[in-house]
Amino acid sequence: MKIYCCLEHTDLALDVMVDEIELAPVFEKIENSTDKKGCEYCDNEAVYVVGD
């Protein structure tokens, strides 16, 4: 499971992942322009990906 999020929704994405997997999630800044996606919580561009 991966959640793409903007800077504003980073806390929400981390909370959701901790609730889902009950472990500390992997938290990475999106560097590669081919990985750019939209935030899953708003219309902004995703800056981070949170995953398991």
N, C-alpha and C positions, 0 to 999 in steps of 0.2 A: 504494500500500500504506500502510495506517495501522495503528499499534499503540496501543491504549488501555492505559494502565498506571497503577498506584498509585505512590505515592512510593517504596515499598520496591523496586519492580521497574523503576525508571527506567533504571538502568545496564544491565540486561539488554535492555530494549527498544532503547536506543541502540546497544548492541553488535550486536544482530540487524539493525537497519537499516543500519548501516555495512557489515556483512558482505554484505547483500543488494544495496545500491545502490552501494557503494564510494565514497560521497560523504558529506559531512556532512548529516545529516537535519534536517528542520524539527521543532522541538521547541516545543510550545505548551501553556500551561496551559489547562485547560478552565474557562471562565468561565460559559458559558451553561448553565443547568440543563437545557435540552432536549437538549444534547449529552452528558449524563451517561450513561456506560456502565460496565460492569464491567471490571476489570483482566483482561487476557488470560492472566495467569499465576496468579491466585488469585481469591478471592471478594470482595475489597475493591472499593470504588468507584474508578473511574479518575479520576486527578487531571490527568494529562498525556496528550497525543496526540503520537506520534512518527510522522512520515510523510516521504514523498519529494517 
